[in-house]
Amino acid sequence: MKSLQTNRNLTLTNLAIVGYFVSLYAVYHYKIDFVLIGVFREILTIPFFFAQFGFLGVGIHFLTKNKWKFATVVSLLALAICTVLTVGSFF
């Protein structure tokens, strides 16, 4: 049976999480205020916040067990930077 954890899936998931928080920052920075965007922001922020930590752990575990690919390492570094910035925004 083929494993669901592949370099491509992990890379796309990491980039989706980073993309969400970058778009969230862009909405805040440019003061875009639409009701539908606010609804999605309220629904998705907490799950994506916890997914950051989960996929950071999964990514580190995946890289220690498997061969490193450039795109996976870059997406994991981007996720780590995004996690630090997100948690740092609380303080």
Residue pairs with C-beta under 8 A, 6 or more apart in sequence:
5 58
5 62
7 66
7 69
7 71
7 72
10 55
10 58
10 59
10 62
10 72
10 75
10 76
11 69
11 71
11 72
11 75
13 55
14 55
14 59
14 72
14 75
14 76
14 78
14 79
15 75
15 78
17 48
17 51
17 52
17 55
17 79
17 82
18 75
18 78
18 79
18 82
20 44
20 48
21 48
21 52
21 82
21 85
21 86
22 82
24 41
24 45
26 32
27 37
27 41
49 86
52 79
52 82
52 83
52 86
53 83
55 79
56 76
56 79
56 80
56 83
59 72
59 75
59 76
59 79
60 76
62 72
63 72
63 73
63 76
